[in-house]
Structure formats: structure tokens, C-alpha cells
């Protein structure tokens, strides 16, 4: 199967191409940079075919996908700077990338009959309450510009295609790029104490594990909405930080604070990022390993 992957310069796209190639699929990666700009390891993504593509350029998207004619598209490219999205000067750019760019990909997929998998986020919900969000919940009320733009991307896919997967994820970490673990370990090396919020609840997602699941999905026709994070239970960012500090061997003291006490975020954050994942099992997909196990494997690979 030929699979076109957008956003391969990011954490997830990098791992998706590697997983596709390891399973003998033909993977073609793309991103906005002229050449692949991710980590230069020995993985397949470094040597896989690469196409420069600005997903907001409708004509370019149509041309590239028409020429490649992939069987499937895994759309990882997105604006992911949540606080940066709140900048009034960036709002239109965020919408063009996450909503209009996704519409361009969906239209091109429809034109050639390709299936499409779109990565979304817990931020499409209002983040209130403590009930885990179901994949087919329709009570959307995003708290910020990023969340709204990703919701608009979801709607672009669902309203355009019949052969689609919409997979919501949360608290992502991977080898290729910045993430919470890397940031906090670097901070912990130079500080005796750190403050981490304890009133935002969810579950982390390791891109290496997620990539395997996404390829599992794209090999099927079990279309629809899904939630995918690692197993291991719902936790706070404070819990998460305590665990990877312990595994890494840092003795930095982690101080739990409320979101209000932390006070540094520009965009509103969801308090409830619990994503219900049983639909994965019901559809016959293998769940991701526990986040604790994922952290252990990540720390060995990342060599922080």
C-alpha cells in the first residue's frame, strides 16, 4: 500500500513513516521545509521519498496527491503551538493550516478515492467535568483558537469523505521534536524545584506506540472517530512529571499547583482531557501499552 504522510518533520509523522516502511508499505513523506528537517537518525524516514508541500496551497496539494495517487493519507501536519495560536496576528495562519489545509488534503483524497486518517486532539472538547469523552460525543465547545481550528479540520474531513478515520490524541511525546518530558528534564537539571499543574487530567501518548496503531488502522476499513492514548490510567501533569523524574533519576522537587496558580499559559487549557478508548478494542485494534512503560522506553531511546 502506498501511504502519503504529511508533517514528517514532527514527532508523529517521523514515527509513522518508520512504522510504514518497517511493515513493507511504500511511504512518501512531506512537510513545508525544502528537505526533511527532523532528527538525522538511521531510521527509514531519513531515506524515504520526500516531497516539499505547503498544505495551505490548494493547487500544490492537488498536484502532488494526483501525481502520487496514494492508497491512503495520514495527515499529521498541523499548527500545534497552543499559546502561539492566541496571537491575533497568527489566528488566520492557524486556521489556514489546521482547517483550510486539512480541507485541501481531504478534497485531494476524495478526488483519487484515497482513505484518510486525520489526527485531532482532546482540545476539541470544552474540558469540563470528569466523565471521559467518548469518540462519538458531539458536544463540542473548544476553549481556544487551536482547539477550534482542529475541530474545523475534523468537520472538513467528515463532511468531505466517507473513507476516513479521525483519531484524537493528547499529551504527545516522541523522539523528533520538543515535548513536555524533554522540557521538564532540562529544567530539572538546573533547578531544585519545579511547579507543575495538578488539576488538568488526561493520559500521555507516545508517538512510537501511536504510529503502530495508526498503521494498523489504515490497513483496515473500520472508519470513524477514535480516541488513542497510552493505557495506564488518567493522571495529572504533576503525576506525569513525578514519574519520569523518578525513572530518569532526578531528585528535583515537583510542587503541585493549580492552573490558576501556575498562571503562565496564554490559552485556556482543558481540565478534563480524559479520552475513552474502549472503541479501539471493540473495533479489534490493539491498545497502546501503559504510559509508564512508554516513558521507560522513551527515556532509553531519547538519551536525554
C-alpha positions as CSV (number, residue, x, y, z in Angstrom):
1,X,0.0,0.0,0.0
2,X,1.3,3.5,-0.8
3,X,0.7,5.9,2.0
4,X,1.3,9.7,1.9
5,X,2.3,11.2,5.3
6,X,2.1,14.9,6.0
7,X,4.1,16.6,8.7
8,X,7.1,14.1,8.8
9,X,9.3,16.8,10.3
10,X,7.3,16.5,13.6
11,X,7.2,13.9,16.4
12,X,4.4,11.7,15.0
13,X,5.0,11.9,11.2
14,X,8.5,10.7,11.7
15,X,7.4,7.6,13.6
16,X,4.6,6.9,11.2
17,X,6.9,6.8,8.2
18,X,9.3,4.5,10.1
19,X,6.4,2.1,11.0
20,X,5.0,2.0,7.5
21,X,8.4,1.2,6.0
22,X,9.1,-1.5,8.6
23,X,5.9,-3.1,7.5
24,X,6.8,-3.0,3.8
25,X,4.4,-0.3,2.9
26,X,5.5,2.4,0.4
27,X,5.7,5.6,2.5
28,X,6.1,9.1,1.0
29,X,6.7,11.9,3.5
30,X,6.1,15.6,3.2
31,X,6.5,18.8,5.1
32,X,6.8,22.5,4.4
33,X,10.7,22.5,4.5
34,X,12.6,22.0,1.3
35,X,14.3,18.9,2.7
36,X,13.5,16.6,5.6
37,X,14.3,18.6,8.7
38,X,13.8,16.1,11.5
39,X,16.3,14.1,13.6
40,X,19.1,12.6,11.4
41,X,19.0,9.1,12.8
42,X,19.3,5.8,11.0
43,X,15.6,5.4,10.6
44,X,13.7,4.9,7.3
45,X,12.2,8.4,7.3
46,X,15.6,9.9,6.5
47,X,15.9,7.9,3.3
48,X,12.2,7.6,2.4
49,X,10.9,9.6,-0.6
50,X,10.2,13.2,0.5
51,X,8.0,15.9,-1.1
52,X,8.0,19.5,-0.1
53,X,4.4,20.7,0.4
54,X,2.6,23.6,1.9
55,X,-0.8,22.2,2.7
56,X,-2.4,25.7,2.5
57,X,-1.5,25.8,-1.2
58,X,-4.6,24.1,-2.7
59,X,-3.2,23.8,-6.2
60,X,0.1,22.3,-4.9
61,X,-1.8,19.8,-2.8
62,X,-4.0,18.7,-5.7
63,X,-0.9,18.3,-8.0
64,X,1.2,16.3,-5.5
65,X,-1.5,13.9,-4.5
66,X,-2.8,13.5,-8.0
67,X,0.7,12.6,-9.2
68,X,1.5,10.3,-6.3
69,X,-2.0,8.7,-6.1
70,X,-1.5,7.1,-2.7
71,X,-4.0,4.5,-1.4
72,X,-4.1,6.3,1.9
73,X,-3.1,9.6,3.5
74,X,-2.1,10.0,7.2
75,X,-2.4,13.7,7.9
76,X,-0.1,14.7,10.8
77,X,0.8,18.2,9.7
78,X,-0.7,20.9,11.9
79,X,-0.1,24.1,13.8
80,X,0.4,22.8,17.4
81,X,1.7,25.8,19.3
82,X,-1.4,26.3,21.5
83,X,-0.3,29.5,23.2
84,X,1.1,30.9,19.9
85,X,-2.3,30.4,18.3
86,X,-3.8,33.1,20.5
87,X,-1.6,35.8,18.9
88,X,-4.1,37.9,16.9
89,X,-1.6,38.1,14.1
90,X,-1.4,34.3,13.9
91,X,-5.1,33.4,14.1
92,X,-5.6,33.4,10.3
93,X,-2.5,31.3,9.8
94,X,-3.6,28.8,12.4
95,X,-7.0,28.5,10.6
96,X,-5.4,28.2,7.2
97,X,-3.1,25.3,8.3
98,X,-5.4,23.3,10.6
99,X,-8.8,23.9,8.8
100,X,-8.2,25.0,5.3
101,X,-5.1,22.9,4.8
102,X,-7.0,19.8,6.1
103,X,-9.8,20.6,3.7
104,X,-7.3,20.7,0.8
105,X,-6.0,17.3,1.8
106,X,-9.5,15.9,2.2
107,X,-10.6,17.2,-1.3
108,X,-7.5,15.7,-2.9
109,X,-8.1,12.4,-1.2
110,X,-11.6,12.3,-2.4
111,X,-10.6,13.1,-6.0
112,X,-8.4,9.9,-6.2
113,X,-10.5,7.7,-3.9
114,X,-7.9,7.5,-1.1
115,X,-8.7,6.8,2.5
116,X,-7.6,9.5,5.0
117,X,-6.6,9.5,8.6
118,X,-6.7,12.8,10.4
119,X,-5.0,13.4,13.8
120,X,-7.1,15.5,16.2
121,X,-7.0,16.4,19.8
122,X,-8.7,16.5,23.2
123,X,-8.8,20.3,22.8
124,X,-11.9,20.0,20.6
125,X,-13.9,19.5,23.8
126,X,-14.7,22.1,26.4
127,X,-12.6,20.3,29.0
128,X,-15.2,20.4,31.8
129,X,-16.5,17.7,34.1
130,X,-14.8,14.4,34.9
131,X,-16.5,12.0,32.5
132,X,-14.2,10.6,29.9
133,X,-15.0,11.9,26.4
134,X,-16.4,9.3,24.1
135,X,-15.2,9.3,20.4
136,X,-18.7,9.9,19.2
137,X,-19.6,12.7,21.7
138,X,-20.8,15.7,19.7
139,X,-20.8,18.4,22.5
140,X,-18.0,20.5,21.1
141,X,-17.1,23.8,22.6
142,X,-13.4,24.4,22.2
143,X,-11.7,26.6,24.8
144,X,-9.2,28.2,22.5
145,X,-8.2,29.0,18.9
146,X,-6.1,25.9,18.5
147,X,-9.0,23.7,19.6
148,X,-11.5,25.4,17.3
149,X,-9.1,25.1,14.3
150,X,-8.7,21.3,14.9
151,X,-12.4,20.9,15.3
152,X,-12.9,22.7,11.9
153,X,-10.4,20.3,10.5
154,X,-12.4,17.3,11.8
155,X,-15.5,18.7,10.2
156,X,-13.7,19.3,6.9
157,X,-12.7,15.6,6.8
158,X,-16.1,14.2,8.0
159,X,-18.1,16.4,5.6
160,X,-16.0,15.6,2.6
161,X,-15.1,11.9,2.8
162,X,-16.7,8.6,3.6
163,X,-13.5,6.7,4.0
164,X,-11.9,8.5,6.9
165,X,-10.5,8.0,10.4
166,X,-10.5,10.8,12.9
167,X,-8.2,10.0,15.8
168,X,-8.0,12.2,18.8
169,X,-4.8,12.1,20.9
170,X,-3.5,14.0,23.9
171,X,-0.2,14.9,25.7
172,X,2.0,13.8,22.9
173,X,5.7,12.9,23.3
174,X,8.2,11.5,20.8
175,X,11.8,11.5,19.8
176,X,11.6,14.0,17.0
177,X,11.0,17.5,18.3
178,X,10.0,19.3,21.6
179,X,7.8,17.8,24.2
180,X,6.9,18.1,27.9
181,X,9.3,15.4,29.0
182,X,12.3,16.9,27.3
183,X,11.5,20.4,28.5
184,X,11.0,19.4,32.1
185,X,14.0,17.2,32.4
186,X,16.2,20.1,31.0
187,X,14.6,22.4,33.6
188,X,15.0,19.8,36.4
189,X,18.7,19.5,35.7
190,X,19.2,23.2,36.6
191,X,16.6,23.8,39.3
192,X,16.0,22.4,42.7
193,X,12.2,22.7,42.4
194,X,9.7,22.9,39.6
195,X,6.0,23.8,39.6
196,X,3.6,21.6,37.6
197,X,-0.2,21.8,37.4
198,X,-2.2,19.1,39.1
199,X,-5.8,20.0,38.0
200,X,-5.6,19.1,34.3
201,X,-6.3,15.3,33.9
202,X,-5.6,13.1,31.0
203,X,-3.2,10.4,29.6
204,X,0.1,10.8,27.7
205,X,0.6,9.4,24.2
206,X,4.0,8.1,22.9
207,X,4.2,8.6,19.2
208,X,6.1,5.4,18.7
209,X,3.2,3.4,20.1
210,X,0.6,5.6,18.3
211,X,2.3,5.2,14.9
212,X,1.8,1.4,15.1
213,X,-1.9,1.9,15.9
214,X,-2.4,4.3,13.0
215,X,-0.8,1.9,10.5
216,X,-3.0,-0.8,11.9
217,X,-6.0,1.4,11.3
218,X,-5.1,2.5,7.8
219,X,-4.7,-1.2,6.8
220,X,-8.5,-1.6,7.5
221,X,-11.8,-0.1,6.5
222,X,-13.0,0.4,10.1
223,X,-13.7,4.0,9.6
224,X,-14.9,6.6,12.1
225,X,-13.9,8.5,15.2
226,X,-11.5,7.1,17.7
227,X,-9.5,8.1,20.8
228,X,-6.0,6.9,21.2
229,X,-3.6,7.5,24.2
230,X,-1.4,5.1,26.1
231,X,-3.1,2.9,28.7
232,X,-2.2,3.2,32.4
233,X,-4.9,5.4,33.8
234,X,-5.8,9.1,34.0
235,X,-3.2,11.3,35.6
236,X,-2.3,15.0,36.1
237,X,0.7,16.7,34.5
238,X,2.1,16.7,38.1
239,X,1.8,12.9,38.3
240,X,3.4,12.6,34.8
241,X,6.4,14.7,35.8
242,X,6.9,12.9,39.1
243,X,7.0,9.6,37.2
244,X,9.5,10.5,34.5
245,X,11.7,12.3,37.0
246,X,11.8,9.2,39.1
247,X,12.6,7.0,36.1
248,X,15.3,9.4,35.0
249,X,16.8,9.7,38.4
250,X,16.2,13.4,39.0
251,X,15.8,14.4,42.6
252,X,14.3,17.8,41.7
253,X,11.2,18.5,43.9
254,X,8.0,18.7,42.0
255,X,5.5,21.2,43.5
256,X,1.8,20.7,42.6
257,X,-0.1,23.9,41.7
258,X,-3.4,24.7,40.2
259,X,-3.7,26.1,36.7
260,X,-4.6,29.5,38.2
261,X,-1.6,29.4,40.5
262,X,0.7,28.4,37.6
263,X,-0.6,31.4,35.6
264,X,1.8,31.2,32.6
265,X,-0.4,29.8,29.9
266,X,-1.8,32.2,27.3
267,X,-4.5,29.9,26.0
268,X,-7.2,28.3,28.2
269,X,-6.4,24.6,28.9
270,X,-9.0,21.8,29.4
271,X,-9.2,20.5,32.9
272,X,-10.8,17.2,31.6
273,X,-8.7,15.6,28.9
274,X,-9.9,12.1,29.7
275,X,-10.4,10.2,26.5
276,X,-12.4,6.9,26.5
277,X,-10.6,4.4,24.3
278,X,-12.7,1.2,24.5
279,X,-13.9,1.7,21.0
280,X,-10.4,0.7,19.8
281,X,-10.8,-2.7,21.4
282,X,-14.4,-3.1,20.2
283,X,-13.1,-2.5,16.6
284,X,-10.4,-5.1,17.1
285,X,-7.4,-2.8,17.4
286,X,-4.6,-3.4,19.9
287,X,-4.5,-0.8,22.6
288,X,-1.3,1.1,23.3
289,X,1.0,0.0,26.2
290,X,0.9,1.8,29.5
291,X,2.2,5.3,29.7
292,X,4.6,4.3,32.4
293,X,6.1,1.7,30.1
294,X,6.2,4.2,27.3
295,X,8.1,6.6,29.4
296,X,10.7,4.0,30.3
297,X,11.3,3.1,26.6
298,X,11.3,6.7,25.6
299,X,13.9,7.7,28.1
300,X,16.2,4.9,26.9
301,X,15.8,6.0,23.3
302,X,15.9,9.7,23.8
303,X,19.2,9.7,25.7
304,X,18.4,13.0,27.4
